[in-house]
Amino acid sequence: MNKNRQSGTVSIPSRRDFLRRTGAGLGAAVAAGSVGFELVRKAYGADSSSEAVPAGRAEHCIFIWLGGGAAQMDTWDPKEQGDPDSNRAGSAYRAIKTAVSDVRVCEHLPNCADRLDRFAIIRSCHHGIIDEHAAANNFVHTGREPTGTITYPSIGSIVSHEKGSTDGEAPAYVVIGYPSIMRGPGFLGPRHSFIYLTDTEKGPRALATPRIVTGDRRQRRQQILSQLSGQFAEQNADDPLIEDYLIAQRQARSLAGGDFMRAFDLSAESSTIRQTYGDEFGQRCLLARRLVERGVRFTEVSFNLNFINGTGWDTHRGGQKNQHHLIRSLDTALAALVDDLESRSLLDRTLVVVATEFGRPFGFDGGGGRGHWSRAFSMVLAGGGLTTGKVIGETDERAEKVVRDPVSIPDFHATIHHALGINPSRSIYDGDRPVPVTDNGRPVAGLFS
C-alpha cells in the first residue's frame, strides 16, 4: 500500500500487480540460494527443526498407557516426603538411588532404578487440560486438542499410515486394552485402525473362528462374503471409505487364517520368562514383545484392565493408599520388558514409552488422595536407539511447575515419531487438506545426541 505524498491519498495495488510483485520477491529469494530457500520454507509454514536432530533408528514402539493420571512425585520425580494420613503435602514414598548418578526415583521402582541407564525420564511434560480425563486422554493420544471440524488420528494410526508393519502378514497397530475413539484412526480411515484384545491368552476375539465353523464351512462363507463385497465395491466405486473397510476386512481374514495368531500363545514362553514379567499386566507386556517379533509396528499396552488398587492411576481417596501396588506392578513388568528386549537384540530397535494423561498435585485432598494436575508431569522412554541414562526437564520443589526445558505434548509426539524415522513436520491428508504429523512439535534433541 503506497501513500501519494502530493495528494495524501492511498493507492491500493491490483490483485495482478500484488501477485506479480510477490512472485518476483520470492523468485529473487530462491535465486539467492540457501537463504532464499529458507524464506520460501517459512512462507509455506514448513518447520525444519527436526532436520538438525540426528535421525532415529527405532523400528517398533511399545506404548504403555497409565490411564487415570500417574502421580509424578510418587513415581519418576520424587520430592520431599509427605504423609497422606496427616495430610502433609509431599511424595508419598521414599526416594532411592538409581543407576544414573544424582537421579532418584520412588522406592517402589527398584528394578527400573537399577536399569535407569536404559531409560530417559521427561519430567517437564505439560498441557492445559486438567479436569477432564477424556479430553486429556485424547490430547496425549492425538497430540491435538479437538477442533470440532476434524477428527485427528491417534499416534498409533499415524505410525501405521507412515510405516506399516515390518511383516506383510502382521497388522501395523495393535491395542492390548479396550477400544476407544482416542486410539482410533480419525481421518486416516479404518485401514489404519487397530486390532484390539483384552484377553492375552486368547488373542483378538474378532479374529478367532468358532469351533463349529469347520474349514469347508469357513471357505464357503468367505466365498460368499467376497462376492457380496465385490458387488458392493462396484456399486460404490467412488467412495474411498468403502475401499478402506474392504481392505481392513481382507486383512482380518488373512490374520485369522495365518501364522500371526500364534503370537498370542503365551504358553509357548518358558515359565521362568512368564514369572519374570509378573502379574496380568506383565503378561500384556510379554505379549507386546511377541508382537514386536511378529512385525507389529505400534503396540499400545493399557495398564488398567482391572483396578488392583480400586481406582487405577486416578488416585483419589483409597486409590492413593494402595497406589504402591500399581507402581510395583509397573516396575516388575517394565524392567522385565527392557531386559527381554535387550537379550534378544531388540531394545535399540524398539522404543518403549510410558505415558499418562496428566499428573497429580503435591498436596492431598480430604480423603487422603490426590486430584488432577497437568502443568507438570512425567513421561518415560526406553531403548529405541535414544541417548538414555538422562533426565529431560526439571520441576520445582512441589513437582507442580516446569522450571527447565518444558516438553509439550506435540514435542512428545515429535520425539516418538522422529525416533521411528517419521518426519514430525511431514503432512498427511484429510481429503485434500494437509495436516502436519504433529502440531508444530519438535523432537527433544538431547535424546538423539
C-alpha positions, 0 to 999 in steps of 0.5 A: 500500500503506497501513500501519494505524498502530493495528494495524501491519498492511498493507492491500493495495488491490483490483485495482478500487480500484488501477485506479480510483485510477490512472485518476483520477491520470492523468485529473487529469494530462491535465486539467492540460494540457501537463504532464499530457500529458507524464506520460501520454507517459512512462507509455506509454514514448513518447520525444519527443526527436526532436520538438525536432530540426528535421525532415529533408528527405532523400528517398533514402539511399545506404548504403555498407557497409565490411564487415570493420571500417574502421580509424578512425585510418587513415581519418576520425580520424587520430592520431599516426603509427605504423609497422606494420613496427616495430610502433609503435602509431599511424595508419598514414598521414599526416594532411592538411588538409581543407576544414573548418578544424582537421579532418584526415583520412588522406592517402589521402582527398584528394578527400573532404578537399577536399569535407569541407564536404559531409560530417559525420564521427561519430567517437564511434560505439560498441557492445559487440560486438567479436569477432564480425563477424556479430553486429556486422554485424547490430547496425549493420544492425538497430540491435538486438542479437538477442533470440532471440524476434524477428527485427528488420528491417534499416534498409533494410526499415524505410525501405521499410515507412515510405516506399516508393519515390518511383516506383510502378514502382521497388522501395523497397530495393535491395542492390548486394552479396550477400544476407544475413539482416542486410539482410533484412526480419525481421518486416516480411515479404518485401514489404519485402525487397530486390532484390539484384545483384552484377553492375552491368552486368547488373542483378538476375539474378532479374529478367532473362528468358532469351533463349529465353523469347520474349514469347508464351512469357513471357505464357503462363507468367505466365498460368499462374503467376497462376492457380496463385497465385490458387488458392493465395491462396484456399486460404490466405486467412488467412495474411498471409505468403502475401499478402506473397510474392504481392505481392513476386512481382507486383512482380518481374514488373512490374520485369522487364517495365518501364522500371526495368531500364534503370537498370542500363545503365551504358553509357548514362553518358558515359565521362568520368562512368564514369572519374570514379567509378573502379574496380568499386566506383565503378561500384556507386556510379554505379549507386546514383545511377541508382537514386536517379533511378529512385525507389529509396528505400534503396540499400545499396552493399557495398564488398567484392565482391572483396578488392583488398587480400586481406582487405577492411576486416578488416585483419589481417596483409597486409590492413593493408599494402595497406589504402591501396588500399581507402581510395583506392578509397573516396575516388575513388568517394565524392567522385565520388558527392557531386559527381554528386549535387550537379550534378544537384540531388540531394545535399540530397535524398539522404543518403549514409552510410558505415558499418562494423561496428566499428573497429580498435585503435591498436596492431598485432598480430604480423603487422603488422595490426590486430584488432577494436575497437568502443568507438570508431569512425567513421561518415560522412554526406553531403548529405541536407539535414544541417548538414555541414562538422562533426565529431560526437564526439571520441576520445582520443589512441589513437582507442580511447575516446569522450571527447565526445558518444558516438553509439550505434548506435540514435542512428545509426539515429535520425539516418538515419531522422529525416533521411528524415522517419521518426519514430525513436520511431514503432512498427511491428508484429510481429503485434500487438506494437509495436516502436519504429523504433529502440531508444530512439535519438535523432537527433544534433541538431547535424546538423539545426541 
